[in-house]
Amino acid sequence: MAQITATEWLEEDISTGDDDEVVCTRAKESDRCHYITLLHASTDSTIAGTGGTIKGYLKFGGTTVMTLWPQESDGNIPMMFCPPFPIKCPVNTAVTFESDMSVNTDDRVAFTMGGFTR
């Protein structure tokens, strides 16, 4: 019986200035699936909700599978999403977690995506 190994990973991207978009990318791997176990966003924005200024998109092969509206309140509480079960990406597909700050131009973000590949 062949042994299946898993590789843990963490991808991070941080704005270098106001309105600098970020993208965390885990490239596709032949005959392997990525599993997402952590999405984290820290911002200097104080506006949240579906009309908020910052959105985060989890994408499989360029297709959005989840949209998040992270907010860092005055208490500096970043968004942390740890699903109860890993989110499985299709075989041979890259996964990205990327920002959209098109509504406001004076915010910065730090996004982190973690998981494993097997």
N, C-alpha and C positions, 0 to 999 in steps of 0.2 A: 504494500500500500504506500503510495507516494505521500510524502509529508508536505502539507501546505503551510507556508510561512507567511507571517504578517509583518509588515513594516510600519511602525508608528512614525508620524510626522506632524509638524507644526509649520504653518505658513503665516507670515506677518508682513504688513505693509503700513507705513506711517506717512502721513502728509508732511511735506517739507515746507509748506507755506499755506496761506489761506486759499481755500477752494482747490487744493491739490488732491485730485481723486486718487483712491487707492484700489489695488486689485491683488488679492491673495490667490495664487494659482498653484494647483497641483496638476502637473502634466499627465496626460494619459500614459498608461503602461500596457504593453501587449498582454492580452489574456488575463488581465487583473482588474479588480474592482476597487474603487476608493469608497471608504465609509466615513462619513462625517460624524464626529462625536462632540465637537465644540465650535461655537461661533461666538466671537467676542468683539464688541465695538466700544471704543471710548471716543467721545467727542467733546468739543468745547461749546456745543450748542445746548440751548435750554428749551427748545421747542420740539415737541414730539407729537405723535399721532399720525393718522393717515394723511394729514395735510402738512406734516412736519417738513423741516428743511433738509433732513438727511434720510436717505433710504439705503438699505443694504440688500443686495441681491445675491442669492445662492444660485449658481447656474451650473448645469450639466451640459457640456458641449455647446455652450452659448445659449441654451434655453433656460429661462428662469423657472426654478422649481419652488422658490420661497422668497418672499419679500418681507423685510423687517424694517421697523422704524426706530432705530436706536436713539436714545436721548441720554445725555448726561445732565442730570439735574444740578441745582445749586449745591447739592450735597456731594457732587462728584461721584455718582454711582454709575459705573459703566454697565452696558447691556451684556448679559451672559446667557447664552442659550445652550443647554446641554440636553439633547433629546433623550427620552427614556430608552430608546433603542437607536443604534447607529442608522443614519440615513444612507442608504445604498445608492451609489452612482452606477450606471450601466458599465459593463465591461468595455475596455478600450476607449474610455471617455475622460476628458479633462474636466476638472471641477474648479470653479472660481467663486470667490466671495468678494464682491466689489461694491464700491460706494457710488452714490448719486447725490451730488450736492447742487443740482441745477437750480434750485429755488433760492439759495442763499450763497453769497460769494465770500463770506468772511469766517468760515468755519474750517477746522482741521479735524482729522479723524485718525484713529489707529484701529485697524481691523486685524483679527487673528482667526485662523481657521485650523482646526486640528482634527486628526483622525488616524486611520490606518488603511493600508492597502494589502489585499491578499488575493 
